[in-house]
Amino acid sequence: MTSSVSIDADGKAKIKEIVSEILEIDPEEMTDTSLFKEDHDADSLGAIEILSALERTFSVEIDQAELTRMVNLEGVIAVVAEAQAAK
């Protein structure tokens, strides 16, 4: 499904802030394509926390199946954009 909603710069910054806080990563160390698990030693519990925080922050519902796509910032932004488009 292609998203008709795109996340603006503020939304992307908020997502990066949430992810870096939960994974305890310096935001400057994280790129759009750096992998949370491989590059930043994130665990699966962190992914669940990120999903939950994104749902609260953006008032969306994200299926846990989407966790497989949420491996980097790019993937998280795409998942949030699709969740916003679906609501």
C-alpha positions in Angstrom: 0.0 0.0 0.0 1.4 3.4 -1.0 1.0 6.2 1.5 -0.7 9.3 0.5 0.3 11.0 3.7 3.9 12.0 4.2 5.5 12.9 7.4 6.8 16.5 7.6 10.2 17.5 8.9 8.8 18.0 12.4 7.2 14.6 12.4 10.4 13.0 11.2 12.4 14.8 14.0 9.8 13.6 16.6 10.1 10.0 15.3 13.9 10.2 15.5 13.7 11.7 19.0 11.4 8.9 20.2 13.6 6.1 18.6 16.9 7.6 19.9 15.5 8.0 23.4 14.1 4.5 23.6 17.2 2.8 22.1 19.5 5.1 24.0 21.3 6.2 20.9 22.8 9.6 20.3 20.5 11.1 17.5 23.6 12.2 15.6 24.8 8.6 15.4 21.5 7.5 13.7 21.0 7.8 10.0 17.8 7.2 8.1 19.2 3.8 7.0 21.3 2.7 10.0 19.9 -0.6 11.3 18.6 -0.5 14.9 19.6 -4.0 15.8 22.8 -4.4 13.8 24.3 -0.9 14.0 22.9 0.2 17.4 22.4 -3.1 19.4 18.7 -2.6 19.8 16.6 -5.5 21.1 13.1 -6.6 20.3 11.7 -5.0 23.5 12.9 -1.7 22.2 11.0 -2.2 19.0 7.8 -2.8 20.9 8.4 0.3 23.0 9.0 2.4 19.9 5.7 1.1 18.3 3.8 1.9 21.5 5.3 5.4 21.8 4.6 6.1 18.1 1.0 5.1 18.5 0.6 7.4 21.5 2.4 10.3 19.9 0.8 10.2 16.5 -2.6 8.8 17.6 -2.4 5.9 15.2 -2.7 2.1 15.4 0.2 0.1 14.1 -0.1 -3.6 13.7 2.7 -5.6 15.4 3.4 -7.3 12.1 4.9 -4.0 10.9 7.8 -4.4 13.4 9.5 -6.4 10.7 9.7 -3.3 8.6 10.7 -1.0 11.5 14.4 -1.8 11.3 15.7 1.7 10.6 14.4 5.3 10.7 13.2 5.1 7.0 11.1 2.1 7.8 9.6 3.6 10.9 8.7 6.8 9.1 7.0 4.8 6.3 5.0 2.7 8.8 3.8 5.8 10.6 2.9 7.5 7.3 0.8 4.5 6.3 -0.9 4.3 9.7 -1.8 8.0 9.4 -3.1 7.5 5.9 -5.3 4.6 7.1 -7.0 6.4 9.9 
